[in-house]
Amino acid sequence: MPIRYIPYDKVPVKGQAILNNITRSQRVLSYKDNDKVYERIQRGIPYYELNELESVGEASDNLVIRGECLSTCAYLKEQNIKVDLVYIDPPFASGADYAKKVYIRKNPKLADKIKKAEEKMEMEELVAFEEKMYGDIWSKEDYLNWMYENLMAIKEVMSDTASIYVHLDWHIGHYVKILMDEVFGEENFVNEIIWAYRSGGASKKKSIARKHDSVYFYTNNNESFEINTIKERQYLEKHFIGTQEDENGKIYVDTILTDTLSGVINRVMDNGNIKEYSCRPVLNVSKERVDYSTQKPEGLLELLLEIASNENMIVADFFGGSGVTAKVANDLNRRFIHCDIGINSIQTVRDRLVESKADFKILELQDGLNLFRNPIQTMDKLATLIDGLNRKLSEGINSFWFGTLTNSKYGTMPVYVPDLRDSTKKVLDIVAINEVVNKEIHNFDTCNGEIKKVIVYYIDVVDIDKIKKFIKENNETLIDIELKDLKQVLDFVVVDDKVEFTLNEDGLFYEVKINSFYSDRLKQKIDEYNAKQALKTKGSHITISEDGLELIEYVSLDCTNESGIWQSDSEIKIDKNGFISVNGTKTKEFWNGKISSNTKPKRLKIRNIAGDETIHQIN
Ligand SMILES: C[S@@+](CC[C@H](N)C(=O)[O-])C[C@H]1O[C@@H](n2cnc3c(N)ncnc32)[C@H](O)[C@@H]1O
């Protein structure tokens, strides 16, 4: 449950963009007629408890926050932290699920042999399986409701002179532009920046290829807002008016940067030098690639940040993903706030920032979405945890219900589970229960009284007594409504990974040797993978060695704190090819199954290849 709701101070701009003449939509932007959004806006931004998980480098106010955008904004507001620039690249309404590829690492014992024989790693030995990261699962209305609430919350934490970029594409961009007119004011619109690319992009039989994204650029206050003007150098084949030649005889012209960004942008710096920004899709820029779907190129972010921020300003990305914004902000001497709901994002940005030698803190908001690696995986897991749940919905039971349970007393019982992928649906409030009481259970009238009871799971509830009273006063059917706390089911989700290790001391040198590693979560995943592969003619099979060391992605020693905030005094990250980074410095070495430190380690942290972390005390 949120500790409290922090009221919104800002109001949307009145008289803007009412799109309810579109018959398709019950609301789209006329939010004031929409109970759901309006109620939540009235209630405020949910503020949750927070844990500081790790401190990296020197004390710093740079933040990496695991939590959702809304609760992060509540936290910032509560702390009175204002940001100067926001870049967000929220999940598009594309109906896609993005997956993280999970690679089995090289077993250290084999790696040693390989090193001796100076053999090269073979890619097929990597064996990757996929994990769901997050999904774009929205209907337009739901998406816009959700986006509206997020934009309103973001606006709350923007300084008076701040600006915001919202990165979207053809799926929903035009609607969000209108939403932004409403939230930030049409007069505060600066540009629609087109990021054009040659590769990728959908091409369909009935359309020409789609090769650009749109970045909507707004300021909080157009009157006091100024951008950093950027001059672009364009090289040309022939001379035209205003062209010149550089020292190599190449013809060029310096012009003001246009709002179409593509390829490589050559910027003329104040000192006359040329700086290059690669705005190509990151797939072409392999040294940047961190294997995060939807990762955007650093060059694009560099330009956007240089246009709208100055050194020491705070740049925030509330849908941070691979951490490109935080990384670039740090490189450009800005301060940063990175927020994301997925553990894979937090780990990816953490490791990326450690390589950049950045200083930051990692915080975790207890907003209920971090029950598993991410909400999608939590939903999948739930389906297996509710005992006896049948996901196949029988006739007359629509997709509002998550599945059904059956017992001899009540027969079939439809089960409602809030969709954790949509944060706005998480709280059981009067609006949500109203949908059950006054709409959904009435559909069962057609089931000839077969449905006697429905079960409503909740994760957060505004006021359980009020909800019960509402049910009592409003349920006009004979169907019983049982409320159940989802957290009790989720308590069983996490079984910690197990490790056996030995600590060797040699004067001032301490070495932890990992003898074996076992992860129940990964074992289940690998069993699932193998079962699927067994059905294919040429399916591969993953066999894990007895010591299981190839399931480890990262090890770290804390020699400072026995409990609480993690301080990584020594760390090794094993990349998908088996090469290690030691304390953020990449090497061409394979891991030998050990980690050392100069002071006595107090705790050992291990991250498995799917991102689950466990901390073990060293006595
Ligand atoms: C399109 S990706 C961002 C990619 C990023 N710009 C990059 O270059 O790597 C969107 C991200 O939003 C995160 N996300 C989805 N819903 C969220 C929410 N409610 N709050 C915070 N993050 C969320 C997802 O986990 C995902 O990492």
The ligand as an SDF file (V2000), in Angstrom:
LIG
                    3D

 27 29  0  0  0  0  0  0  0  0999 V2000
   11.0510    1.5110  -24.7830 C   0  0  0  0  0  0  0  0  0  0  0  0
   11.8490    1.0050  -23.3290 S   0  0  0  0  0  0  0  0  0  0  0  0
   13.0030    2.2800  -23.0350 C   0  0  0  0  0  0  0  0  0  0  0  0
   14.2690    2.1000  -23.8060 C   0  0  0  0  0  0  0  0  0  0  0  0
   15.3270    3.1240  -23.4840 C   0  0  0  0  0  0  0  0  0  0  0  0
   15.0190    4.4250  -23.9980 N   0  0  0  0  0  0  0  0  0  0  0  0
   16.6850    2.6840  -24.0070 C   0  0  0  0  0  0  0  0  0  0  0  0
   17.2410    3.3630  -24.8750 O   0  0  0  0  0  0  0  0  0  0  0  0
   17.1620    1.6550  -23.5770 O   0  0  0  0  0  0  0  0  0  0  0  0
   10.6280    1.3060  -22.1200 C   0  0  0  0  0  0  0  0  0  0  0  0
   11.0150    0.9310  -20.7000 C   0  0  0  0  0  0  0  0  0  0  0  0
    9.9650    1.3410  -19.8350 O   0  0  0  0  0  0  0  0  0  0  0  0
    9.8940    0.4290  -18.7400 C   0  0  0  0  0  0  0  0  0  0  0  0
    8.5600    0.6010  -18.1400 N   0  0  0  0  0  0  0  0  0  0  0  0
    7.3660    0.1250  -18.5750 C   0  0  0  0  0  0  0  0  0  0  0  0
    6.3790    0.5790  -17.7870 N   0  0  0  0  0  0  0  0  0  0  0  0
    6.9590    1.3690  -16.8320 C   0  0  0  0  0  0  0  0  0  0  0  0
    6.4670    2.1490  -15.7360 C   0  0  0  0  0  0  0  0  0  0  0  0
    5.1730    2.2110  -15.4420 N   0  0  0  0  0  0  0  0  0  0  0  0
    7.3540    2.8580  -14.9970 N   0  0  0  0  0  0  0  0  0  0  0  0
    8.6840    2.8070  -15.2740 C   0  0  0  0  0  0  0  0  0  0  0  0
    9.2010    2.0910  -16.2910 N   0  0  0  0  0  0  0  0  0  0  0  0
    8.3540    1.3880  -17.0580 C   0  0  0  0  0  0  0  0  0  0  0  0
   10.1860   -0.9210  -19.3530 C   0  0  0  0  0  0  0  0  0  0  0  0
   10.6710   -1.8360  -18.3850 O   0  0  0  0  0  0  0  0  0  0  0  0
   11.2290   -0.5560  -20.4210 C   0  0  0  0  0  0  0  0  0  0  0  0
   12.5300   -0.7410  -19.9430 O   0  0  0  0  0  0  0  0  0  0  0  0
  1  2  1  0
  2  3  1  0
  2 10  1  0
  3  4  1  0
  4  5  1  0
  5  6  1  0
  5  7  1  0
  7  8  2  0
  7  9  1  0
 10 11  1  0
 11 12  1  0
 11 26  1  0
 12 13  1  0
 13 14  1  0
 13 24  1  0
 14 15  1  0
 14 23  1  0
 15 16  2  0
 16 17  1  0
 17 18  1  0
 17 23  2  0
 18 19  1  0
 18 20  2  0
 20 21  1  0
 21 22  2  0
 22 23  1  0
 24 25  1  0
 24 26  1  0
 26 27  1  0
M  CHG  2   2   1   9  -1
M  END
$$$$
